[in-house]
Amino acid sequence: MDLVHPRDNEALCRLVDRYRARCLWFLREGYYPETPADALRVLDSIQRHGDVEAFQRAGALKQWLLAPSSAKSVSS
């Protein structure tokens, strides 16, 4: 399973930090998604509970996350 490391994805971490109190209040302090599935759940929550800007930012990150990676083809 692919992991999403906070140090590798600063945009995701910044978005989580920005909307933690408003949209992600149910997550523990300091939580960051570690898998793509976790990231998608967090982004869905931000879109569901945030404002228009949150919806757009989370949507852009979801597109990035769901985009096919060329990294797998490099190793073949």
N, CA, C and O atoms as a GROMACS GRO file, in nm:
protein
  304
    1MET      N    1   0.084  -0.118   0.000
    1MET     CA    2   0.000   0.000   0.000
    1MET      C    3   0.088   0.124   0.000
    1MET      O    4   0.184   0.132   0.077
    2ASP      N    5   0.056   0.217  -0.084
    2ASP     CA    6   0.132   0.342  -0.090
    2ASP      C    7   0.101   0.428   0.031
    2ASP      O    8  -0.013   0.431   0.079
    3LEU      N    9   0.201   0.496   0.080
    3LEU     CA   10   0.184   0.583   0.196
    3LEU      C   11   0.192   0.728   0.153
    3LEU      O   12   0.255   0.761   0.053
    4VAL      N   13   0.126   0.812   0.229
    4VAL     CA   14   0.132   0.956   0.208
    4VAL      C   15   0.205   1.011   0.330
    4VAL      O   16   0.148   1.018   0.439
    5HIS      N   17   0.329   1.051   0.312
    5HIS     CA   18   0.407   1.104   0.424
    5HIS      C   19   0.392   1.256   0.430
    5HIS      O   20   0.403   1.323   0.327
    6PRO      N   21   0.367   1.311   0.548
    6PRO     CA   22   0.353   1.456   0.562
    6PRO      C   23   0.470   1.532   0.503
    6PRO      O   24   0.450   1.638   0.443
    7ARG      N   25   0.591   1.482   0.520
    7ARG     CA   26   0.707   1.555   0.469
    7ARG      C   27   0.710   1.556   0.317
    7ARG      O   28   0.769   1.645   0.256
    8ASP      N   29   0.645   1.458   0.255
    8ASP     CA   30   0.640   1.451   0.110
    8ASP      C   31   0.522   1.526   0.051
    8ASP      O   32   0.520   1.552  -0.069
    9ASN      N   33   0.427   1.561   0.131
    9ASN     CA   34   0.309   1.627   0.080
    9ASN      C   35   0.270   1.744   0.169
    9ASN      O   36   0.174   1.738   0.245
   10GLU      N   37   0.346   1.850   0.156
   10GLU     CA   38   0.323   1.968   0.240
   10GLU      C   39   0.188   2.032   0.215
   10GLU      O   40   0.127   2.085   0.308
   11ALA      N   41   0.139   2.029   0.092
   11ALA     CA   42   0.010   2.091   0.061
   11ALA      C   43  -0.103   2.023   0.138
   11ALA      O   44  -0.192   2.089   0.190
   12LEU      N   45  -0.100   1.891   0.143
   12LEU     CA   46  -0.202   1.817   0.217
   12LEU      C   47  -0.195   1.851   0.365
   12LEU      O   48  -0.298   1.874   0.428
   13CYS      N   49  -0.077   1.855   0.421
   13CYS     CA   50  -0.061   1.886   0.563
   13CYS      C   51  -0.107   2.028   0.595
   13CYS      O   52  -0.173   2.052   0.697
   14ARG      N   53  -0.073   2.122   0.508
   14ARG     CA   54  -0.117   2.260   0.530
   14ARG      C   55  -0.269   2.269   0.528
   14ARG      O   56  -0.329   2.339   0.609
   15LEU      N   57  -0.332   2.198   0.434
   15LEU     CA   58  -0.478   2.200   0.426
   15LEU      C   59  -0.539   2.136   0.551
   15LEU      O   60  -0.636   2.189   0.605
   16VAL      N   61  -0.485   2.025   0.596
   16VAL     CA   62  -0.533   1.961   0.718
   16VAL      C   63  -0.519   2.058   0.835
   16VAL      O   64  -0.613   2.073   0.913
   17ASP      N   65  -0.405   2.122   0.848
   17ASP     CA   66  -0.385   2.216   0.959
   17ASP      C   67  -0.482   2.334   0.951
   17ASP      O   68  -0.536   2.378   1.052
   18ARG      N   69  -0.504   2.385   0.829
   18ARG     CA   70  -0.590   2.501   0.812
   18ARG      C   71  -0.735   2.470   0.851
   18ARG      O   72  -0.802   2.554   0.910
   19TYR      N   73  -0.782   2.350   0.818
   19TYR     CA   74  -0.922   2.318   0.840
   19TYR      C   75  -0.944   2.217   0.953
   19TYR      O   76  -1.054   2.163   0.967
   20ARG      N   77  -0.842   2.192   1.032
   20ARG     CA   78  -0.853   2.094   1.140
   20ARG      C   79  -0.964   2.129   1.239
   20ARG      O   80  -1.046   2.043   1.271
   21ALA      N   81  -0.968   2.251   1.288
   21ALA     CA   82  -1.066   2.288   1.390
   21ALA      C   83  -1.209   2.292   1.334
   21ALA      O   84  -1.304   2.255   1.404
   22ARG      N   85  -1.224   2.335   1.213
   22ARG     CA   86  -1.357   2.352   1.156
   22ARG      C   87  -1.414   2.223   1.095
   22ARG      O   88  -1.531   2.192   1.114
   23CYS      N   89  -1.331   2.149   1.024
   23CYS     CA   90  -1.379   2.035   0.946
   23CYS      C   91  -1.332   1.900   0.997
   23CYS      O   92  -1.394   1.798   0.968
   24LEU      N   93  -1.225   1.898   1.073
   24LEU     CA   94  -1.165   1.772   1.116
   24LEU      C   95  -1.155   1.764   1.268
   24LEU      O   96  -1.063   1.702   1.322
   25TRP      N   97  -1.250   1.825   1.336
   25TRP     CA   98  -1.250   1.832   1.482
   25TRP      C   99  -1.252   1.694   1.546
   25TRP      O  100  -1.208   1.678   1.660
   26PHE      N  101  -1.300   1.594   1.474
   26PHE     CA  102  -1.314   1.458   1.529
   26PHE      C  103  -1.184   1.379   1.522
   26PHE      O  104  -1.175   1.269   1.577
   27LEU      N  105  -1.082   1.433   1.455
   27LEU     CA  106  -0.952   1.365   1.446
   27LEU      C  107  -0.863   1.411   1.561
   27LEU      O  108  -0.876   1.523   1.610
   28ARG      N  109  -0.774   1.323   1.604
   28ARG     CA  110  -0.685   1.359   1.714
   28ARG      C  111  -0.589   1.470   1.669
   28ARG      O  112  -0.556   1.483   1.551
   29GLU      N  113  -0.546   1.548   1.764
   29GLU     CA  114  -0.448   1.655   1.740
   29GLU      C  115  -0.322   1.596   1.679
   29GLU      O  116  -0.271   1.494   1.727
   30GLY      N  117  -0.272   1.657   1.577
   30GLY     CA  118  -0.150   1.610   1.514
   30GLY      C  119  -0.168   1.499   1.413
   30GLY      O  120  -0.069   1.449   1.358
   31TYR      N  121  -0.293   1.459   1.386
   31TYR     CA  122  -0.318   1.353   1.289
   31TYR      C  123  -0.296   1.404   1.147
   31TYR      O  124  -0.339   1.513   1.111
   32TYR      N  125  -0.227   1.322   1.068
   32TYR     CA  126  -0.213   1.345   0.924
   32TYR      C  127  -0.237   1.212   0.854
   32TYR      O  128  -0.193   1.108   0.903
   33PRO      N  129  -0.306   1.214   0.741
   33PRO     CA  130  -0.333   1.088   0.671
   33PRO      C  131  -0.204   1.021   0.626
   33PRO      O  132  -0.110   1.088   0.581
   34GLU      N  133  -0.199   0.889   0.638
   34GLU     CA  134  -0.080   0.814   0.601
   34GLU      C  135  -0.098   0.731   0.475
   34GLU      O  136   0.001   0.688   0.414
   35THR      N  137  -0.221   0.707   0.435
   35THR     CA  138  -0.246   0.629   0.314
   35THR      C  139  -0.333   0.713   0.219
   35THR      O  140  -0.399   0.807   0.263
   36PRO      N  141  -0.332   0.680   0.093
   36PRO     CA  142  -0.420   0.751   0.000
   36PRO      C  143  -0.567   0.742   0.040
   36PRO      O  144  -0.641   0.840   0.026
   37ALA      N  145  -0.611   0.628   0.090
   37ALA     CA  146  -0.750   0.612   0.134
   37ALA      C  147  -0.781   0.706   0.251
   37ALA      O  148  -0.887   0.768   0.255
   38ASP      N  149  -0.688   0.717   0.346
   38ASP     CA  150  -0.705   0.810   0.458
   38ASP      C  151  -0.710   0.954   0.408
   38ASP      O  152  -0.792   1.033   0.454
   39ALA      N  153  -0.623   0.986   0.316
   39ALA     CA  154  -0.619   1.121   0.260
   39ALA      C  155  -0.751   1.155   0.191
   39ALA      O  156  -0.802   1.265   0.206
   40LEU      N  157  -0.806   1.061   0.116
   40LEU     CA  158  -0.934   1.086   0.049
   40LEU      C  159  -1.046   1.107   0.149
   40LEU      O  160  -1.132   1.193   0.128
   41ARG      N  161  -1.047   1.030   0.258
   41ARG     CA  162  -1.150   1.050   0.361
   41ARG      C  163  -1.137   1.188   0.425
   41ARG      O  164  -1.238   1.255   0.448
   42VAL      N  165  -1.015   1.231   0.453
   42VAL     CA  166  -0.992   1.362   0.513
   42VAL      C  167  -1.035   1.472   0.416
   42VAL      O  168  -1.101   1.568   0.455
   43LEU      N  169  -0.998   1.458   0.290
   43LEU     CA  170  -1.035   1.558   0.190
   43LEU      C  171  -1.186   1.563   0.170
   43LEU      O  172  -1.241   1.671   0.152
   44ASP      N  173  -1.252   1.450   0.175
   44ASP     CA  174  -1.399   1.448   0.166
   44ASP      C  175  -1.461   1.524   0.284
   44ASP      O  176  -1.557   1.598   0.266
   45SER      N  177  -1.405   1.506   0.403
   45SER     CA  178  -1.457   1.576   0.521
   45SER      C  179  -1.436   1.727   0.508
   45SER      O  180  -1.523   1.805   0.546
   46ILE      N  181  -1.322   1.766   0.457
   46ILE     CA  182  -1.296   1.909   0.437
   46ILE      C  183  -1.395   1.965   0.336
   46ILE      O  184  -1.449   2.074   0.356
   47GLN      N  185  -1.420   1.893   0.228
   47GLN     CA  186  -1.517   1.941   0.128
   47GLN      C  187  -1.657   1.946   0.186
   47GLN      O  188  -1.733   2.039   0.157
   48ARG      N  189  -1.693   1.850   0.267
   48ARG     CA  190  -1.829   1.842   0.322
   48ARG      C  191  -1.855   1.951   0.427
   48ARG      O  192  -1.964   2.007   0.432
   49HIS      N  193  -1.755   1.979   0.509
   49HIS     CA  194  -1.778   2.069   0.623
   49HIS      C  195  -1.716   2.208   0.608
   49HIS      O  196  -1.735   2.293   0.694
   50GLY      N  197  -1.644   2.230   0.501
   50GLY     CA  198  -1.576   2.358   0.483
   50GLY      C  199  -1.654   2.456   0.397
   50GLY      O  200  -1.768   2.431   0.359
   51ASP      N  201  -1.588   2.566   0.369
   51ASP     CA  202  -1.647   2.668   0.283
   51ASP      C  203  -1.610   2.640   0.136
   51ASP      O  204  -1.553   2.536   0.105
   52VAL      N  205  -1.644   2.733   0.049
   52VAL     CA  206  -1.618   2.714  -0.094
   52VAL      C  207  -1.468   2.699  -0.121
   52VAL      O  208  -1.428   2.615  -0.200
   53GLU      N  209  -1.388   2.780  -0.055
   53GLU     CA  210  -1.242   2.771  -0.074
   53GLU      C  211  -1.190   2.634  -0.030
   53GLU      O  212  -1.107   2.574  -0.097
   54ALA      N  213  -1.239   2.585   0.083
   54ALA     CA  214  -1.198   2.452   0.132
   54ALA      C  215  -1.239   2.345   0.031
   54ALA      O  216  -1.161   2.254   0.002
   55PHE      N  217  -1.360   2.357  -0.023
   55PHE     CA  218  -1.408   2.260  -0.121
   55PHE      C  219  -1.317   2.257  -0.244
   55PHE      O  220  -1.281   2.151  -0.293
   56GLN      N  221  -1.280   2.375  -0.291
   56GLN     CA  222  -1.195   2.383  -0.410
   56GLN      C  223  -1.054   2.332  -0.383
   56GLN      O  224  -0.999   2.258  -0.465
   57ARG      N  225  -0.996   2.370  -0.272
   57ARG     CA  226  -0.860   2.325  -0.239
   57ARG      C  227  -0.855   2.173  -0.220
   57ARG      O  228  -0.765   2.106  -0.271
   58ALA      N  229  -0.951   2.120  -0.146
   58ALA     CA  230  -0.954   1.975  -0.125
   58ALA      C  231  -0.978   1.903  -0.257
   58ALA      O  232  -0.922   1.796  -0.280
   59GLY      N  233  -1.061   1.959  -0.342
   59GLY     CA  234  -1.086   1.899  -0.472
   59GLY      C  235  -0.961   1.892  -0.558
   59GLY      O  236  -0.937   1.793  -0.627
   60ALA      N  237  -0.882   1.998  -0.555
   60ALA     CA  238  -0.757   1.999  -0.632
   60ALA      C  239  -0.661   1.892  -0.581
   60ALA      O  240  -0.594   1.825  -0.660
   61LEU      N  241  -0.652   1.876  -0.449
   61LEU     CA  242  -0.565   1.773  -0.393
   61LEU      C  243  -0.618   1.633  -0.423
   61LEU      O  244  -0.539   1.541  -0.444
   62LYS      N  245  -0.748   1.617  -0.424
   62LYS     CA  246  -0.805   1.486  -0.460
   62LYS      C  247  -0.770   1.450  -0.604
   62LYS      O  248  -0.737   1.335  -0.632
   63GLN      N  249  -0.776   1.547  -0.694
   63GLN     CA  250  -0.739   1.521  -0.833
   63GLN      C  251  -0.594   1.478  -0.841
   63GLN      O  252  -0.561   1.384  -0.915
   64TRP      N  253  -0.507   1.545  -0.767
   64TRP     CA  254  -0.364   1.510  -0.766
   64TRP      C  255  -0.346   1.368  -0.712
   64TRP      O  256  -0.269   1.289  -0.766
   65LEU      N  257  -0.417   1.338  -0.604
   65LEU     CA  258  -0.404   1.208  -0.539
   65LEU      C  259  -0.456   1.094  -0.628
   65LEU      O  260  -0.400   0.985  -0.629
   66LEU      N  261  -0.562   1.120  -0.700
   66LEU     CA  262  -0.624   1.018  -0.783
   66LEU      C  263  -0.560   1.006  -0.923
   66LEU      O  264  -0.588   0.912  -0.997
   67ALA      N  265  -0.476   1.102  -0.958
   67ALA     CA  266  -0.412   1.098  -1.090
   67ALA      C  267  -0.320   0.977  -1.100
   67ALA      O  268  -0.249   0.944  -1.005
   68PRO      N  269  -0.320   0.912  -1.216
   68PRO     CA  270  -0.229   0.798  -1.233
   68PRO      C  271  -0.084   0.846  -1.223
   68PRO      O  272  -0.047   0.949  -1.278
   69SER      N  273  -0.006   0.769  -1.151
   69SER     CA  274   0.133   0.806  -1.129
   69SER      C  275   0.221   0.745  -1.238
   69SER      O  276   0.203   0.630  -1.277
   70SER      N  277   0.315   0.824  -1.286
   70SER     CA  278   0.409   0.771  -1.382
   70SER      C  279   0.526   0.705  -1.312
   70SER      O  280   0.610   0.643  -1.377
   71ALA      N  281   0.532   0.716  -1.179
   71ALA     CA  282   0.642   0.657  -1.104
   71ALA      C  283   0.644   0.505  -1.117
   71ALA      O  284   0.750   0.444  -1.122
   72LYS      N  285   0.526   0.444  -1.123
   72LYS     CA  286   0.522   0.299  -1.136
   72LYS      C  287   0.577   0.254  -1.270
   72LYS      O  288   0.640   0.148  -1.278
   73SER      N  289   0.554   0.332  -1.375
   73SER     CA  290   0.604   0.293  -1.506
   73SER      C  291   0.754   0.310  -1.519
   73SER      O  292   0.817   0.246  -1.604
   74VAL      N  293   0.811   0.396  -1.436
   74VAL     CA  294   0.956   0.417  -1.438
   74VAL      C  295   1.028   0.292  -1.391
   74VAL      O  296   1.135   0.258  -1.443
   75SER      N  297   0.971   0.224  -1.293
   75SER     CA  298   1.037   0.106  -1.238
   75SER      C  299   1.023  -0.018  -1.326
   75SER      O  300   1.090  -0.118  -1.301
   76SER      N  301   0.936  -0.013  -1.428
   76SER     CA  302   0.919  -0.132  -1.511
   76SER      C  303   1.020  -0.139  -1.623
   76SER      O  304   1.018  -0.234  -1.702
   0.00000   0.00000   0.00000
